[in-house]
């Protein structure tokens, strides 16, 4: 039982990363009906931006220019990096996807892959082919709760993730932009006639998705402090699986499926040798999709009518 | 050109009423095809204007040009003294043009009241802070919107459906939702593209009643495309007839009914409804 709860905690942390990234895939799909295949690499860029910001802020603090407690450095790092990475998302939308909005979906998908490669190799060119170490912003403390070991980092990671998801939920439900996003899933022609700018909403969606990916990147960096330019590929693919599993365009679905993916991976690794982890985990997901091809919360129809 | 008074001097010093919506020599080409040719229109405040013509005459194209979905190849569109030619659709909408569609264009999985609310998009001014924390400003605006939505839906006769998802509603009610959505923007002029298309006789009479009520209670200028001549003849003060992108006749319902060109091109030689 203790063993189970130990893995549950690990699965929650692991699932947080997937869920945060999957949200970006799902939101963009929800409004533009395309998958932004560069999203995994935006996660990577977010982690690197977080690395830069954290290093910068820590350096300033150690020089005595500013006196800050560690937790505040962490909060600042997350906020500043999310803000900066959102502009990467806006740029990707503006330069990569907007010119292809009316193009066949395949072209847009390929664009995503190319942007991904550009981001990876751009990072290589900029920082060189070495891994960087994410600064440890908070001291690790381990609590023993009835035999289950929980670190403060794990609590922080899960807590911050849940907070961001809740904020996103509020945003979509309560702001006019969120309402416009939901309507944009149905049409791009009528919405402007109600005074809504499609381009603004698209840019905003990319910005939010990228900011969430950046948060995931930083949290990942805190848990596993080694970053490399290709870290976004596998993570991006897996989060993409979560987005599909949750149901394309569904925010709740992406969140739950992200956590589910984390659970499946961790619990498979708990029972089977870890080399078989992904093999078995993704076979299970393949099986789920066979019976529920449109995911948990997706809509059964695939073609949406446009004017 | 005068912007501030509706009565003003125009041209050679004679008094005239300035049009609310004015279209001057507008043309549009699709590839080589001239879908709309040197089209002129003047609608005054409070007027109901009809646009009729056979299929493919270019009626919906004219709506799409006025609302900015297409950009005219030539010509000017002036709304309430402001030049709106070539602006983006969301800006034109915010200047005061509301519209419904020939084929229903609703956000199918959203509720009726959400349609009405979202059409207030450019008027909602509370930002993210308001959305997250429910500031007094948000509460005030939301209350205003709720009240406005309630009154509007009541006028259209669908206030009992406000929390229904539109995809579950019968066809006639969905048409009313479109109408409510367009009105919720508080437009200066309402463009209706075949408001009675696909309706049964009972729904048709109700819809005509709603259009009359909108005109009477809100004093709104209405520009409508219609296939059913009974509807146009009953509702409109002035009617334009379009054929192959040209206006072939313009006048009061009586004039149109008796115009030989119209009878020839559109009504057929035998009978007039």
Interface residues (C-beta under 8 A of the other chain):
Chain A: X167 X170 X171 X174 X175 X176 X178 X179 X180 X182 X183 X185 X186 X187 X189 X190 X191 X192 X193 X194 X195 X196 X197 X198 X299 X307
Chain B: X67 X68 X69 X88 X89 X90 X92 X93 X94 X97 X99 X101 X103 X105 X106 X107 X108 X109 X110 X114 X117 X118 X119 X121 X122 X124 X127 X128 X130 X131 X132 X181 X185
